[in-house]
Amino acid sequence: MNDAGRVCIQALALCQATPGAAPVTGRYGPEPLPLFLVGDADLTPLPGHLKRYDCRSNRLLLTLLKRLEAWRRGVDPARIGVVMGTSSSGIAAGEEALSHYHRLGRMPERYHHKQQELGGMAEFAARWLGAEGPAYVISSSCASSAQALASARRLLRMDLCDRVFVGGVEVLSATTVQGFDSLGALSRTCCNPFSRNRDGTVLGEGGALLVLSREPGTVALLGVGMSSDAYHLSAPDPSGEGAALAMTGALDDAGLAPDQIGYLNLHGTGTLQNDAMEALAVVAVFGDRGPPCSSTKPLTGHCLGAGGALEAALCVQALLEPEKPLPPHRWDGCRDRDLPRLQFTGGRERIDPARPFCMSNTYAFGGANVSVILGRIES
């Protein structure tokens, strides 16, 4: 890919839950579950003229937008795009409104359907930014914001936009938490990826927003690979073939060999099937001596539709600050001997300056697999 077609990350903003999951009960179900939650005090209230969009997910999004608002200036509004990813948007607002209706026989005055529409998130962001270019939401479960990155790059390469605000936001609702719990996918203790003692994932709230453009930058989105298992509604293909296909597709798109990847951010949910599948796929692509890798979900929680963007943003930070250690792989250290060995980071490794490229894996219900590659660009 020549420089004219290269898409660079100009800025990013993150909003994560307080480190460490806390047991929560009542709000999301009768049983206490460890969850990573963003405090309401950390969220930015919406201005009056946008109150119809007021919900926790859009308050989190506005918190991110305000950190990047300078990037809307100096660009024709018709050339600014917005692509967001989420799995549930403001569905919690709908839950609260229905609860109010069942108690009192009427919907609350402050409720508006835009608060829970999946597309309302991008519509709100575009209105706040004054953006008049393409604005839409991708909702494909946990792959949502990783696929949003691919879509944003496409808008730039097609010359439909000069800048795109792209990312993902996820806040939790009873529907989401109880749905995952009904699948037996949630741990009652902690996220312990790739351990023989792993017993499920821990859900989290959070968001990431990036500004992409064709202007020169330090870090670029170099490759995207996507595939579909078409295997099962919620379980991954145990062979890992689809996940491997996404990784090789991203490498081919970036024009890189496997041994050029300096860090791999694993999907690493801590569930039995996902970890087993991903370990097989990683070894199939990288061999027995793959790159330093880690799952960051023990640090952030599984942020579902926001996870792809959030974990890509962590890769961007690693590339921008190569003197700092790579994200550590937090687990109990008890290796599952039924899985191939991976090269987990221990908190001291730094990205090899000779291999300034990061890959991030994201997988979702329905067998959606996405791998993205980000790289540091020499000036």
C-alpha positions as CSV (number, residue, x, y, z in Angstrom):
1,M,0.0,0.0,0.0
2,N,1.5,3.3,-1.0
3,D,1.5,6.3,1.2
4,A,-1.5,7.9,-0.6
5,G,-3.7,5.0,0.4
6,R,-2.4,4.7,4.0
7,V,-4.9,5.4,6.8
8,C,-3.3,6.8,9.9
9,I,-4.6,7.3,13.5
10,Q,-4.4,10.9,14.3
11,A,-5.7,10.8,17.9
12,L,-7.5,8.5,20.3
13,A,-9.4,8.6,23.6
14,L,-10.2,5.8,26.0
15,C,-12.7,5.4,28.8
16,Q,-12.3,2.3,30.9
17,A,-13.8,1.0,34.1
18,T,-12.0,1.4,37.4
19,P,-9.3,-1.3,37.5
20,G,-10.5,-4.5,39.1
21,A,-14.0,-6.1,38.9
22,A,-16.3,-5.5,41.8
23,P,-19.2,-7.9,42.7
24,V,-22.5,-6.3,41.7
25,T,-26.0,-7.5,42.6
26,G,-29.5,-6.2,42.1
27,R,-28.8,-3.9,39.2
28,Y,-28.2,-6.7,36.6
29,G,-29.8,-9.7,38.3
30,P,-30.3,-11.4,41.6
31,E,-26.9,-13.1,41.9
32,P,-23.7,-11.1,42.6
33,L,-21.4,-11.1,39.6
34,P,-18.0,-9.5,39.1
35,L,-18.3,-6.7,36.6
36,F,-16.1,-3.8,35.4
37,L,-18.3,-0.7,35.6
38,V,-17.7,2.9,34.6
39,G,-18.8,5.3,37.3
40,D,-21.7,7.6,36.5
41,A,-19.6,10.6,37.7
42,D,-17.1,9.9,35.0
43,L,-19.7,10.4,32.2
44,T,-20.5,13.7,30.5
45,P,-24.2,14.8,30.6
46,L,-25.7,15.6,27.2
47,P,-26.5,19.2,26.3
48,G,-30.2,20.2,26.3
49,H,-30.7,20.2,22.5
50,L,-29.6,16.6,22.4
51,K,-31.5,15.3,25.4
52,R,-33.5,12.9,23.2
53,Y,-30.3,10.8,23.0
54,D,-29.6,10.9,26.7
55,C,-28.5,7.5,28.1
56,R,-25.4,6.1,29.7
57,S,-23.9,4.8,26.5
58,N,-24.1,8.2,24.8
59,R,-22.9,10.0,27.9
60,L,-19.8,7.7,27.7
61,L,-19.5,8.5,24.0
62,L,-19.7,12.2,24.7
63,T,-16.9,11.9,27.3
64,L,-14.8,10.5,24.5
65,L,-15.9,13.0,21.8
66,K,-15.1,16.0,24.0
67,R,-11.5,14.8,24.3
68,L,-11.2,14.7,20.5
69,E,-13.4,17.7,19.5
70,A,-10.4,19.7,18.1
71,W,-10.2,17.1,15.2
72,R,-13.5,18.3,13.8
73,R,-12.2,21.7,13.1
74,G,-10.8,22.8,9.7
75,V,-12.6,20.1,7.8
76,D,-15.6,20.3,5.6
77,P,-18.4,18.9,7.7
78,A,-19.6,16.9,4.6
79,R,-16.2,15.1,4.7
80,I,-16.4,14.0,8.3
81,G,-17.7,10.5,8.9
82,V,-18.7,8.6,12.1
83,V,-18.7,4.8,12.4
84,M,-19.4,3.3,15.8
85,G,-19.6,-0.3,17.1
86,T,-21.8,-1.5,19.9
87,S,-23.7,-4.7,20.8
88,S,-26.5,-3.1,22.8
89,S,-26.3,0.7,22.6
90,G,-28.7,2.3,25.2
91,I,-30.9,-0.8,25.8
92,A,-30.6,-0.2,29.5
93,A,-32.6,3.0,29.1
94,G,-35.3,1.0,27.5
95,E,-35.2,-1.5,30.4
96,E,-35.6,1.4,32.9
97,A,-38.5,2.9,30.8
98,L,-40.4,-0.4,30.7
99,S,-39.9,-0.9,34.4
100,H,-41.4,2.6,35.0
101,Y,-44.3,1.7,32.7
102,H,-45.1,-1.5,34.5
103,R,-45.1,0.3,37.9
104,L,-47.0,3.5,36.8
105,G,-48.8,2.6,33.6
106,R,-46.9,5.2,31.5
107,M,-43.5,5.7,30.0
108,P,-41.3,8.3,31.8
109,E,-41.3,11.8,30.3
110,R,-37.6,11.8,29.7
111,Y,-37.6,8.6,27.7
112,H,-37.1,8.7,23.9
113,H,-36.7,5.8,21.6
114,K,-33.5,7.3,20.2
115,Q,-31.9,6.5,23.6
116,Q,-31.9,2.8,22.8
117,E,-31.8,2.7,19.0
118,L,-28.6,1.0,17.7
119,G,-28.2,3.7,15.1
120,G,-28.9,6.5,17.6
121,M,-25.3,6.4,18.8
122,A,-23.8,7.5,15.5
123,E,-26.6,9.9,14.8
124,F,-26.0,11.6,18.2
125,A,-22.2,11.7,17.6
126,A,-22.7,13.3,14.1
127,R,-25.0,15.9,15.5
128,W,-22.7,16.8,18.3
129,L,-19.7,17.0,15.9
130,G,-21.6,18.8,13.2
131,A,-20.5,16.0,10.9
132,E,-22.5,15.7,7.7
133,G,-20.7,12.7,6.1
134,P,-21.7,9.0,6.5
135,A,-22.7,8.1,10.0
136,Y,-23.8,4.6,11.0
137,V,-23.4,1.9,13.6
138,I,-22.2,-1.7,13.2
139,S,-23.7,-4.1,15.7
140,S,-22.3,-7.6,15.2
141,S,-21.9,-8.6,18.9
142,C,-18.3,-8.6,20.1
143,A,-16.9,-7.9,16.6
144,S,-18.8,-4.6,16.2
145,S,-16.1,-2.0,16.7
146,A,-13.3,-4.0,15.1
147,Q,-15.5,-4.2,12.0
148,A,-16.2,-0.4,12.4
149,L,-12.4,0.2,12.0
150,A,-12.5,-1.7,8.7
151,S,-15.5,0.3,7.6
152,A,-13.9,3.7,8.5
153,R,-10.8,2.8,6.5
154,R,-13.0,1.9,3.6
155,L,-14.7,5.4,3.7
156,L,-11.3,7.0,3.5
157,R,-10.0,4.8,0.8
158,M,-13.1,5.5,-1.3
159,D,-12.5,9.2,-0.8
160,L,-15.9,9.7,0.8
161,C,-14.4,11.3,3.9
162,D,-11.3,13.2,5.0
163,R,-11.6,12.2,8.6
164,V,-13.6,9.5,10.4
165,F,-14.4,9.3,14.1
166,V,-14.5,5.6,14.7
167,G,-14.7,3.4,17.8
168,G,-17.0,1.5,20.1
169,V,-19.0,2.1,23.3
170,E,-20.5,-0.5,25.6
171,V,-22.5,-0.1,28.8
172,L,-24.1,-3.1,30.5
173,S,-27.8,-3.9,30.9
174,A,-29.7,-6.6,32.6
175,T,-30.5,-8.1,29.2
176,T,-26.8,-8.4,28.3
177,V,-25.6,-9.7,31.7
178,Q,-28.4,-12.2,32.1
179,G,-28.0,-13.3,28.5
180,F,-24.4,-14.2,28.9
181,D,-25.1,-15.8,32.3
182,S,-27.7,-18.0,30.7
183,L,-25.1,-19.3,28.3
184,G,-22.9,-20.3,31.2
185,A,-20.2,-17.9,29.9
186,L,-19.6,-15.8,33.1
187,S,-17.1,-16.4,35.8
188,R,-18.1,-15.9,39.4
189,T,-14.5,-15.0,40.3
190,C,-12.2,-13.5,37.6
191,C,-11.2,-13.6,34.0
192,N,-8.4,-16.2,33.8
193,P,-7.6,-16.6,30.1
194,F,-5.9,-19.7,28.8
195,S,-5.5,-21.2,32.4
196,R,-6.6,-24.7,33.0
197,N,-8.7,-23.2,35.8
198,R,-10.6,-20.7,33.5
199,D,-14.3,-20.8,34.1
200,G,-15.7,-17.9,32.1
201,T,-15.4,-14.2,31.2
202,V,-16.1,-11.0,33.2
203,L,-18.1,-8.4,31.4
204,G,-17.0,-4.7,31.4
205,E,-18.1,-1.3,30.3
206,G,-15.8,1.0,28.3
207,G,-15.2,2.8,25.1
208,A,-12.6,3.9,22.6
209,L,-12.7,6.5,19.9
210,L,-10.1,7.1,17.2
211,V,-9.7,9.7,14.5
212,L,-8.6,8.2,11.2
213,S,-7.5,10.1,8.1
214,R,-5.1,9.9,5.1
215,E,-2.9,12.6,6.6
216,P,0.6,11.5,7.7
217,G,0.8,10.1,11.2
218,T,2.9,8.0,13.5
219,V,0.7,4.9,13.6
220,A,-1.4,3.5,10.7
221,L,-4.1,0.9,10.3
222,L,-2.2,-1.4,8.0
223,G,-4.2,-4.5,7.7
224,V,-7.7,-6.0,8.3
225,G,-8.8,-9.6,7.9
226,M,-12.3,-10.9,8.4
227,S,-13.9,-14.3,8.1
228,S,-17.1,-16.1,9.2
229,D,-17.1,-19.6,10.7
230,A,-20.8,-20.3,9.8
231,Y,-20.5,-23.0,12.5
232,H,-22.8,-22.2,15.4
233,L,-24.9,-19.3,16.8
234,S,-22.7,-18.8,19.9
235,A,-19.9,-21.4,19.9
236,P,-16.7,-20.9,17.8
237,D,-15.4,-23.4,15.3
238,P,-13.2,-25.5,17.6
239,S,-10.6,-26.0,14.8
240,G,-9.8,-22.3,14.8
241,E,-9.8,-22.3,11.0
242,G,-11.9,-19.2,10.7
243,A,-9.8,-17.3,13.3
244,A,-6.6,-18.3,11.5
245,L,-8.1,-17.1,8.2
246,A,-8.8,-13.7,9.6
247,M,-5.2,-13.4,10.9
248,T,-3.6,-14.5,7.6
249,G,-6.0,-12.1,5.8
250,A,-4.8,-9.2,7.9
251,L,-1.1,-10.1,7.3
252,D,-1.7,-10.3,3.5
253,D,-3.5,-7.0,3.6
254,A,-0.7,-5.4,5.4
255,G,2.0,-7.0,3.3
256,L,3.7,-8.5,6.4
257,A,5.0,-12.0,7.3
258,P,4.0,-13.6,10.6
259,D,7.5,-13.1,12.1
260,Q,7.2,-9.3,11.7
261,I,4.4,-9.0,14.3
262,G,5.9,-7.6,17.5
263,Y,2.8,-8.0,19.8
264,L,-0.5,-9.9,19.5
265,N,-3.5,-8.8,21.5
266,L,-5.5,-12.0,22.0
267,H,-9.3,-12.1,22.2
268,G,-8.8,-14.3,25.3
269,T,-12.2,-14.3,26.9
270,G,-11.3,-16.9,29.6
271,T,-14.1,-19.2,28.3
272,L,-13.3,-22.8,27.6
273,Q,-14.1,-22.9,23.9
274,N,-12.9,-19.5,22.8
275,D,-9.4,-19.8,24.4
276,A,-8.9,-23.3,23.0
277,M,-9.9,-22.3,19.5
278,E,-7.7,-19.2,19.6
279,A,-4.6,-21.0,20.9
280,L,-4.9,-23.4,18.0
281,A,-5.4,-20.6,15.5
282,V,-2.4,-18.6,16.7
283,V,-0.1,-21.6,16.5
284,A,-1.4,-22.4,13.0
285,V,-0.5,-18.9,11.8
286,F,2.7,-18.1,13.9
287,G,4.1,-21.5,14.7
288,D,5.5,-22.6,18.0
289,R,7.5,-19.4,18.6
290,G,4.9,-16.7,18.0
291,P,5.0,-13.1,19.1
292,P,4.6,-11.8,22.7
293,C,0.9,-11.9,23.4
294,S,-1.6,-11.2,26.1
295,S,-5.3,-10.9,26.7
296,T,-6.2,-7.6,28.2
297,K,-9.7,-8.6,29.3
298,P,-8.5,-9.3,32.9
299,L,-7.6,-5.6,33.0
300,T,-10.6,-4.1,31.3
301,G,-13.3,-6.7,31.4
302,H,-14.9,-8.1,28.2
303,C,-16.3,-4.9,26.7
304,L,-18.3,-6.7,24.0
305,G,-19.1,-4.4,21.1
306,A,-16.5,-1.9,22.2
307,G,-13.7,-4.5,22.8
308,G,-12.3,-4.4,19.3
309,A,-11.7,-0.7,19.2
310,L,-10.6,-0.6,22.9
311,E,-8.0,-3.3,22.3
312,A,-6.8,-1.7,19.0
313,A,-6.3,1.5,21.0
314,L,-4.2,-0.3,23.5
315,C,-2.0,-1.5,20.6
316,V,-1.8,2.1,19.4
317,Q,-0.6,3.2,22.8
318,A,2.0,0.4,22.8
319,L,3.3,1.6,19.5
320,L,3.4,5.3,20.5
321,E,5.2,4.5,23.8
322,P,7.6,1.7,22.9
323,E,9.7,2.4,26.0
324,K,6.8,1.1,28.2
325,P,6.1,-2.6,28.8
326,L,3.5,-4.3,26.7
327,P,0.2,-5.1,28.3
328,P,0.7,-8.0,30.7
329,H,-1.1,-11.3,30.5
330,R,-2.9,-11.5,33.9
331,W,-3.7,-15.0,34.9
332,D,-3.0,-17.6,37.6
333,G,-0.1,-19.1,35.6
334,C,-1.6,-22.6,35.6
335,R,-1.1,-23.7,32.0
336,D,-3.7,-25.8,30.3
337,R,-1.6,-28.6,28.8
338,D,-4.4,-29.4,26.3
339,L,-3.6,-26.1,24.6
340,P,-0.5,-25.3,22.6
341,R,1.9,-23.0,24.4
342,L,1.8,-19.3,23.7
343,Q,4.3,-16.6,24.4
344,F,2.5,-14.7,27.1
345,T,3.8,-11.3,28.3
346,G,4.8,-11.0,31.9
347,G,4.8,-7.2,32.3
348,R,8.4,-6.5,31.4
349,E,8.5,-7.2,27.6
350,R,8.7,-4.2,25.3
351,I,7.9,-4.1,21.6
352,D,10.8,-5.0,19.4
353,P,11.8,-1.8,17.4
354,A,12.6,-4.1,14.5
355,R,9.0,-5.4,14.5
356,P,6.9,-2.3,15.2
357,F,3.6,-4.0,14.3
358,C,0.7,-5.1,16.5
359,M,-2.1,-7.5,15.7
360,S,-5.4,-7.5,17.6
361,N,-7.9,-10.4,17.4
362,T,-11.7,-10.0,18.0
363,Y,-14.2,-12.8,17.7
364,A,-18.0,-12.8,18.1
365,F,-21.2,-14.8,18.2
366,G,-22.1,-16.3,14.9
367,G,-18.5,-17.0,14.1
368,A,-17.5,-13.4,13.1
369,N,-13.7,-13.2,13.2
370,V,-11.7,-9.9,12.8
371,S,-8.0,-9.3,13.0
372,V,-6.5,-5.8,12.6
373,I,-2.8,-4.8,12.2
374,L,-1.5,-1.5,13.4
375,G,2.1,-0.3,12.8
376,R,4.4,2.5,13.6
377,I,5.4,4.4,10.5
378,E,8.9,5.8,10.0
379,S,8.9,9.5,9.3
